[in-house]
Amino acid sequence: MTAEAAPAPRLGFGAFLSPLHPLGEDPTLTMWRDLELIEWLDRWGYEEFWVGEHHSAGWGVLPSPELFLAAAAERTRHIRLGTGVISLPYHHPYMVAARAVQLDHQTRGRFLLGLGAGSLPSDMHQLGIAPAETRQRTAEALETVLHLLRSEEPLTVDRGWYRLRDARLQLRPWSRDGVPVALSSATSPFSMRLAGRHGVNPLSFGAPRPGSGPSDLKEQWRHLEEEAAAHGRTPDRSEWRVTLPVHIAETREEAFRQVLDGWLRYRNEYWAETLGLPVALSEADARKALESTVENLGAIIGSVDDAVVAIRQAQEVTGGFGRFLVNVQDWASHEQLKRSFELLARYVAPRFTGALRGLEASQAWTAARSQEFLGAAFAAQQKAVQDSGGARQTAVEDNGRAHAGG
């Protein structure tokens, strides 16, 4: 008897919404459309939905992910809801922890607290925060938030930019294991090392291909492991969330056709024109640049089969992760976006969640024994025919004897 191969680790699927929407659409309607998307994903079995915080630059219209998720919680039943992310330098950490615990109660344990340093210099400018201060503020605030969530011991601290005196949360977490905390990481090793130090889960943005610079996800994980080991911790890859843009259509060519104009607009109007990054492209160069992005696993665009291959490649080159989050973009129409999520849920995710293992094993077992089963069924049929013929002959003879006797 041969031993069966161990099943691959299960991969969970979710979505991450910055949220960024091109200028020109009514901001109220974008909020309602995003809420409707969460309901859609809940029905299709997605496990998580994360939404971010922005205060400037025009494209990001949600200043409070907590308020948005409170509304989403009333519209959904199963999907877990995360802040992606609350920018710690912008807030008093006591209020961050207190609101997190309240949402933990309101969602009955479906809330996920995603934290980060903030990404837009324009947000920092408006709040009077120097970009050079954000990492230190993040480290200080994270330590305070974790203490408030994990301990009932009063905390007194003076960081200059915030103070606490005999502080503790009177409302304790609803979840037995406390409020789950994740820390975002994109380019520098700072957040991954901070996550390793405090034993919180990483939420990574970047490119899975090795050698892709500071966004190299494999290198990000190395920083986490090193810092965790230095503090006597062992990080769990099953709790590592990796975020990539994804768009799936019936064919690869159709998928590229649906997103190309939106991707170019996002790159030129947001990254180049709004943020001032030197990444603008001409229409003639757009297709080639997008194909290069996909080739380097910076985005997944194509058919169902293309997506399965790309996600497997991402797992292989990073060493493995436990949650895959679709970075939601307005590159295609809303209906095409929903169709992409439907295809992902129906045909891609089952290859990684284990949902098909039993069915595929049963089909293979049946196919391997099909001739044996058909032979047995045919023999049983022939016997039934023979038995039925013998029974008819006996009936005819009995009937003849009855008539003769009459």
N, C-alpha and C positions, 0 to 999 in steps of 0.2 A: 504494500500500500504506500503510495507516494504522498508526501506532505504537500499540502496546498501552499502556494505562495502567499505571504502576508499581504493583506490589502494595503493599498497606498493610503497615507494619511488623508483624512477627509478635509476638503477645502470648502470653506463657507463663502457665500457671495453676498455682496451688498452694493451700496452706491454712496458716492461722496459728491455733494453739491456745494460749490464754493460760497454762494451762487453768483455766477457771472452771466449777465444777459446783455446783448448788444444794445446800444442806445437806439431809441426810436419806439420802443414798445412801452405801453402804460405800465408803470412799476407795480401798481395795485394788481393788475391782471397777471403779471409774472409771479407774484406771490401766490395767487390762487392756482395758477397753473402748476407751480412747484408742489403745492399741497395735494393737488390732484395726482401728480406723479407719485408721491409717497403712497397714496391709496392704491394706485395701480401696482406698485412694487410689492405692497403688502399682500395683495390678492395673488400675485405670481410667486409668492413664497420666498422673496428675498429676506435675508436675516437682519440686515442693518441698513440704516440711512443716516448719513452725517451731513450737517449743514453748517456753513461758516459765518463769519462776522466781518463786515466791511463798513467803513465810514466815509470813504471818499473814492474818487476816480470814476464815478458814474456807472460802472458796470455792475458792481456788487450792491444790491439794494437792501440787504438785511442787516441792520445794526445789532439785532438781538436774536441769536439762534435759540435761546431758551424760550422766548415768547413764541417763536415759530413752532418749536417742537411741542410745546404745550398744546397748541391747536392741532398739530399732527397726531398727537396721542389720542385725541378724542375721535379721530377719523379712522384709526387703524386698530388692529386686534393683536397682531403677532410681532411685527417688525420692531426691532430695537432701534432707539433713536439717540443719536449722538451729536454733540457740539463739535463741529469740525472747522475751526476750533475756536475756543474762547482765548483771546490774546491776553495772557496774564499781565503784561506790563500796563494794560489799559484799565485794570480793575483792582479794587481792594479785594485781597484774597479771601477775607471772611465772607464777603457777599458772594463770591464765586462758589465757595463751599456750601453756603446756606441755600443758594438757589439749586445747586446740584442735588442736595438732600430732598428739597421740596419736590423736584421733578422725579426723583427716585420713588417717592410716595405716590405722586399723581399718576405715574405710569405703571405702578406695581412692579418695579424692578426692570423696566425696559429701557431705562435711561443710561447712557454712556457719556462720561465726562471727558471730552477731548480738549486738550490744552496745548498752547503753543506760544511762541514769542511775538507773533505778529509779522506781517510781511510787507505792508505798504508804507514806505517812508512818508507818504502824504497823510496817512492816519496818525503816525507818530508826531508829525509836525503840528497838526491841529491840537493834539493833546499835550504839546510841550515836552515831548520825550525825545531825547537824542537817540538815534539808531544805535549808537555805541552802548547805550545803557540797557537795551532790551534784554540781552542775555543774562546779565546779572539780576535784573528784576525778575526774569522768568525763574531763575534758580531759587531766588529768595521766596517768591510767591508760591512756587510749587511745594517747597518744603512746608510752608504754612498751611496750604490747602490740604496736603496729605496728613498733617498732624490733626487738623480739625476733623477730617473724615475718619481717621483711624483711631483716634485717642479721645478719651473723655477728660484727660488731664488739662487743667487751665493753661493757657499760653499767654505769656507776656513777651512782647517783642517790639523793638523800635528799629525799623529799617530806613527811617528818614522819609521815604515816600509813602509809607503806611505804618500805623502803630496798632498794637493790640494790648489790652490790659485785662488779665484774668479771663481770657476769652475761651469759650467752648460753645459748641452748637447744642442748643437745648433740644432740637429735633434730631434724633439719631437716624441713620439710614434705615430704610425699609428692608432693603436686601440683606439677607443673612450674612453674606460675605462682603458687605459694604458696596459703595458705588464704584464700578469699574472705571479706571483712569487710563487714558492713553495720551501720549505726547507725540506731536507731529515733528517730522524731520524731512528736510528737503536737500540741502546742499552741504552745510557744515556738519562736522561730527558732534557739535555741541549738544543737540537734543538727544541723540542716541546715547551719548555718554551719560547724560543726565537721567535718561530712562533706566539705563543699567544700574546707576548708583542707587536709585530709589525703588527699583523693582516695579516700574510701571510699564505698560505695553507700548511698543512703538507703532506709529502710524506713518508710513514712509511714502514719500513722493520721489520719483527719480526714474532712472533707466536701468533695467535689469542687466543689460550687457556690461560685462567687465570692461574696465578702461574708459568708461564714459565720464570720467572726471569726478567731481564732488557728488554727483547724483548717482554714482555707482551703488546700487542697492547691496551688493555683496560686501562692499567696503563699509557701508553703513552698519551692517550687522556685525562686522568685525569690531567696530568701535563699541557697540553695545556689549558684546561678549567680554571684551577686555575690561571695561569698567565694572560690569557685573561681577566678574571673577575677583576683581580687586576688593569688592565689598561682600564677598562670600555668597554671591547669588548665581543661579544658573537660569538664564533666560529660556523661555519656552517659544519655539518657533511657531507653534500652533496659535499663539496669540499675536503673531506679527501680522499687521495689516499692510498690504501693498496696494497702492492706488495708481491706476492707469486709465487714460481715455480709451473707450471701446465703442466701436460702431459696427454692427453686424447687419448684413442684408443677404438676399438669396444668393448673390454672387459677389466675388471680390470687386469686379468692375462696378457693379451697382452700388456697393458700399462706398467706394471712392467717389463715384459721381455724386452721391447724396451729401457728402461732407466737405468736398473740396472747397467750394466757395465760402462756406461758413468757417472752415479752418483758416483760410487765407484772411478773412475779415478779422477773426480773433487775433491772429498773429500781427497783422498790420495795424489795425485800429486800436487794439488794447495794448499788446506788448510794445509795439514800436511807437505809435502816435501818442498814446496816453501815458505809458510808463517810461518812454524814452529809450527803450532798449534797441540796440542796432540789429534788428532781426527782420526788417521789412523785405518783402519779396515781390517780384513782378508776377503777373498771372502766368507768364510763360515758364517761370521757374517753380511755380507752386506744386505741380504734380510731382516733379522730381524730388523736391524737398520733403513732401509728405511721404512718398515712398521710402525715402531714406530714414525718416522718423520711424516708420513701421518696421523697416528692416532691422533697426537698432532696438526694437521693442520699446520705443518711447510712446507708442500708441498701438492699439490692436484694431485694425480695420480690414474687414473682409467677410468671407462666408463663415458659416458655422464651423466647417472643417479648419479654416484658417485660424479661427479663434481658439479651437481646441489645441492646435499645434503651438500657437503663440503662448498660451498660458502654461503649457507643459514646458516650453523652453524657458519661460520666466522662472518656473519652479526649479528647473535644473541649474540655471546659471546663478541663481541666488542662494541655492542650498535648501530652499523650501520655505514656505510661509503658510499660515493657516487661514487667512482671510483675504479675499480678493475684492477690492472695491472699485467699481466703475466710476471714473471721474467724469461726472455729467457735464457735457458741453452743449451749447446751442449751435452746433455745427450743421445739423440736419434739421428738418422740420420736426415739430412736436410729434406728429403721427409716426414719422420714420424713427424717431427716438424710442417711442413706445414699442414699435415693432422690433427694434433691435433688442430691447430688454426682454421681450417675449421670446425671441429666438434664443437668447442667452439662457433664459430660465428653462425652456423646453428641451433644448438639444445640446447645449454646451455644459451647463452646470451639472447635469446628471452624470457626466463623465468624470467628475471630480468629487461629487458628494457621496458616491456609493449607492445612489438610488437605483442604478441599473444592474448592480452586481448579482442580485438574486435572479432577476429576469434573464440575464445573459447566461448565467450558470445553468438555469433550467432549460433554456433553449439549446445550449450546447450538449447537455446531458441527454435530452430527447433526441437531438439529431444523431448523436453517436449510437443510439440504440434503435433508430427508426426502423431498420430492416427487421430486427428482432421483434419489435412491437407489431409491425405490419404482418410478419409471418404468423405470430400468435393470433392476431385478429382475424387473418384469413382462415387459419385452421379452425378457429371457433365458429366462423361463419359457415364453413363447409360442414362442420359437424351439425350445426343447427339445421342446415338444409337437409342433411341426411336423416337426422332425427325427425324432422317434419315430414319427410317423404315416407318413412316407415310408419309414422303415426297415421298418415292418410290411408296407406294400404290396409292397415289393421281396421280402420274405420269402415272402409269399403267392404271388407270381408264380413265384418260384424253386421253390416247393413244387409248384405246378401243373405246371410243366414236368417236374419229376422224375417225377411220377405218370404223365404222358402218355408219357414215354419208357419207363416200366416196363411 
